[in-house]
């Protein structure tokens, strides 16, 4: 369902630094994988490329038969809006919107019926334990609460592809366990695909398989 072929990305112009080189892998429908590796090897860059937020220097990215690298900015934005859910490390909640309005944003952008959207928002807030905070603004939330809202927003429109960049970094162990189960269940229920970038062995263990990204490339994790 997701196919990455010989992906490469560099930054820095004439004195460029190669961040990713010849990255290739596939994810089948219904599969949830983890990508682990040391800081600075390009894990977040890889997610940004898969999401169409950045454009690779070379290689291809195909999502459900659509070649992302052949799309222009507008087409990539529309595809990302409708088919991809992204949990960022930095949350990116809109400060002038309430918790419920932040979660509802992708539903509104995708033209979901307001009554259906309201029901889905209520369900997501219940799933992350923040129903009581529906009318609260992001500035009133803790880091862990903000992360949970960001996760609810990423899942609300039931994306085909879920991308999560260190989604449990600000969460206590009990809440992290709840969120990890929610992410996995979303992928399995929607028969989509998911990529979890994490430093946590506990989080990685909730996925179907683990890949290790290094400066030399991407490889399967050693079996325990």
C-alpha positions as CSV (number, residue, x, y, z in Angstrom):
1,X,0.0,0.0,0.0
2,X,2.9,2.3,0.7
3,X,6.0,1.9,-1.4
4,X,9.3,3.8,-1.0
5,X,11.9,3.4,-3.7
6,X,15.5,4.6,-3.4
7,X,14.6,7.7,-1.6
8,X,17.3,10.4,-1.1
9,X,17.4,13.8,0.6
10,X,20.1,16.3,1.1
11,X,20.2,19.8,2.7
12,X,22.6,22.7,2.5
13,X,23.1,23.7,-1.2
14,X,26.7,23.6,-2.5
15,X,27.9,22.3,0.8
16,X,25.1,19.8,1.1
17,X,24.7,17.2,3.8
18,X,23.1,13.9,2.7
19,X,20.4,13.0,5.3
20,X,18.8,10.0,3.6
21,X,20.3,7.8,0.9
22,X,18.7,5.0,-1.1
23,X,15.9,4.3,1.4
24,X,13.5,1.6,0.2
25,X,10.7,-0.3,1.9
26,X,7.1,-1.3,1.6
27,X,4.2,-1.4,4.0
28,X,1.2,-3.7,3.3
29,X,-2.4,-2.7,4.0
30,X,-3.2,-3.3,7.6
31,X,0.5,-3.2,8.7
32,X,1.9,-1.0,11.4
33,X,5.7,-0.6,11.6
34,X,8.2,1.2,13.8
35,X,11.3,3.1,12.6
36,X,14.0,3.5,15.3
37,X,17.5,5.0,15.2
38,X,19.8,7.6,16.8
39,X,18.9,11.3,16.8
40,X,20.0,13.0,13.6
41,X,19.8,10.0,11.2
42,X,16.7,11.4,9.4
43,X,13.7,9.7,10.9
44,X,11.6,12.9,11.0
45,X,12.8,13.9,7.6
46,X,11.6,10.5,6.3
47,X,8.2,11.0,7.8
48,X,8.0,14.5,6.2
49,X,8.8,13.1,2.8
50,X,6.2,10.3,3.1
51,X,3.6,12.9,4.1
52,X,4.4,15.1,1.2
53,X,5.6,18.0,3.4
54,X,9.0,17.9,1.7
55,X,10.0,16.7,-1.7
56,X,12.8,14.1,-2.1
57,X,15.9,14.8,-4.3
58,X,15.5,11.4,-5.8
59,X,13.4,8.3,-5.5
60,X,9.7,7.6,-5.4
61,X,6.8,7.5,-2.8
62,X,3.6,5.6,-3.8
63,X,0.5,5.6,-1.5
64,X,-2.3,3.3,-2.6
65,X,-1.2,3.6,-6.2
66,X,-0.7,7.4,-6.2
67,X,2.8,8.6,-6.9
68,X,3.3,11.5,-4.5
69,X,6.5,12.7,-6.2
70,X,4.5,13.3,-9.4
71,X,2.0,15.6,-7.6
72,X,2.2,19.4,-7.4
73,X,2.0,21.2,-4.0
74,X,-1.8,21.6,-4.2
75,X,-2.4,18.0,-5.1
76,X,-0.1,16.8,-2.3
77,X,-1.9,19.0,0.2
78,X,-5.3,17.6,-0.8
79,X,-4.1,14.0,-0.6
80,X,-2.5,14.7,2.8
81,X,-5.6,16.3,4.1
82,X,-7.9,13.4,3.1
83,X,-5.7,10.3,3.5
84,X,-2.8,11.0,5.9
85,X,-2.9,11.6,9.7
86,X,0.3,13.1,11.1
87,X,1.2,13.2,14.8
88,X,4.0,15.8,15.1
89,X,6.5,16.1,18.0
90,X,5.6,19.8,18.4
91,X,1.8,19.2,18.5
92,X,1.0,22.2,16.1
93,X,-2.4,22.9,17.8
94,X,-4.1,26.1,16.7
95,X,-4.1,28.4,19.8
96,X,-7.3,30.3,18.8
97,X,-9.3,27.0,18.6
98,X,-10.6,25.0,21.5
99,X,-9.7,21.4,22.0
100,X,-12.8,20.2,20.3
101,X,-12.3,22.6,17.4
102,X,-8.7,21.5,16.9
103,X,-9.8,17.8,16.7
104,X,-12.6,18.7,14.3
105,X,-10.4,20.7,12.0
106,X,-9.5,17.8,9.5
107,X,-13.2,16.8,9.5
108,X,-14.2,20.3,8.5
109,X,-11.5,20.5,5.8
110,X,-12.7,17.3,4.3
111,X,-16.3,18.4,4.2
112,X,-17.7,15.9,6.8
113,X,-21.3,16.5,7.8
114,X,-21.3,18.6,11.0
115,X,-23.4,16.2,13.0
116,X,-21.2,13.3,12.0
117,X,-18.1,15.3,12.8
118,X,-19.4,16.3,16.2
119,X,-20.0,12.6,17.1
120,X,-16.6,11.6,15.9
121,X,-14.9,14.4,17.9
122,X,-16.8,13.3,21.0
123,X,-15.7,9.7,20.4
124,X,-12.0,10.7,20.0
125,X,-12.0,13.0,23.1
126,X,-13.5,10.1,25.1
127,X,-10.8,7.7,23.7
128,X,-8.0,10.0,24.9
129,X,-9.7,10.9,28.2
130,X,-10.2,14.6,27.5
131,X,-13.9,15.0,27.2
132,X,-14.0,17.5,30.0
133,X,-11.5,19.7,28.2
134,X,-13.4,20.0,25.0
135,X,-13.9,23.8,25.4
136,X,-10.5,24.5,26.8
137,X,-7.8,26.3,24.7
138,X,-4.3,24.8,24.1
139,X,-2.6,27.3,26.3
140,X,-4.5,25.8,29.3
141,X,-3.2,22.2,28.6
142,X,-0.2,20.4,29.8
143,X,2.3,19.0,27.4
144,X,0.9,15.5,27.8
145,X,-2.7,16.8,27.2
146,X,-1.6,18.7,24.1
147,X,0.0,15.6,22.7
148,X,-3.2,13.6,23.3
149,X,-5.2,16.3,21.5
150,X,-2.8,16.2,18.5
151,X,-3.2,12.4,18.4
152,X,-7.0,12.7,18.4
153,X,-6.8,15.3,15.6
154,X,-4.6,13.0,13.5
155,X,-7.0,10.1,13.9
156,X,-10.4,11.9,13.6
157,X,-10.7,11.7,9.8
158,X,-9.7,8.0,9.8
159,X,-6.7,8.3,7.6
160,X,-5.5,5.7,5.3
161,X,-1.9,6.3,6.4
162,X,-1.0,7.2,10.0
163,X,2.4,8.8,10.7
164,X,3.5,9.3,14.3
165,X,6.7,11.1,15.3
166,X,7.5,10.2,18.9
167,X,3.8,10.3,20.0
168,X,4.4,9.2,23.6
169,X,7.4,11.5,24.4
170,X,5.3,13.7,26.7
171,X,3.1,11.1,28.2
172,X,3.2,9.2,31.5
173,X,3.5,5.4,31.1
174,X,-0.2,4.6,31.7
175,X,-1.4,7.2,29.2
176,X,1.4,6.2,26.7
177,X,0.1,2.6,26.8
178,X,-3.5,3.9,26.1
179,X,-2.3,6.0,23.2
180,X,-0.1,3.3,21.7
181,X,-3.1,0.9,21.7
182,X,-5.3,3.6,20.1
183,X,-2.8,4.2,17.3
184,X,-2.4,0.5,16.6
185,X,-6.2,-0.1,16.7
186,X,-6.7,2.7,14.2
187,X,-4.4,1.2,11.6
188,X,-6.0,-2.3,12.1
189,X,-9.6,-1.1,12.1
190,X,-9.2,1.1,9.0
191,X,-7.0,-1.5,7.2
192,X,-4.6,1.3,6.4
193,X,-0.9,1.5,7.2
194,X,1.1,3.2,10.0
195,X,4.6,4.3,10.7
196,X,5.7,5.0,14.3
197,X,9.0,6.8,14.8
198,X,10.2,6.3,18.3
199,X,13.1,5.9,20.7
200,X,11.0,3.7,23.0
201,X,11.5,0.0,22.8
202,X,8.2,-0.4,24.6
203,X,6.4,1.7,21.9
204,X,8.2,-0.1,19.0
205,X,7.1,-3.5,20.5
206,X,3.5,-2.6,19.8
207,X,4.1,-2.6,16.0
208,X,4.2,-5.5,13.6
209,X,7.9,-5.0,12.7
210,X,10.7,-2.7,13.4
211,X,13.2,-1.1,11.0
212,X,16.4,0.6,12.1
213,X,17.5,3.8,10.3
214,X,21.3,4.6,10.4
215,X,23.6,6.8,8.3
216,X,24.2,3.7,6.1
217,X,20.5,3.1,5.4
218,X,17.4,1.2,6.6
219,X,17.5,-2.4,7.8
220,X,15.3,-4.7,9.8
221,X,15.9,-4.8,13.5
222,X,17.7,-7.8,14.9
223,X,15.4,-10.5,16.3
224,X,15.3,-10.8,20.0
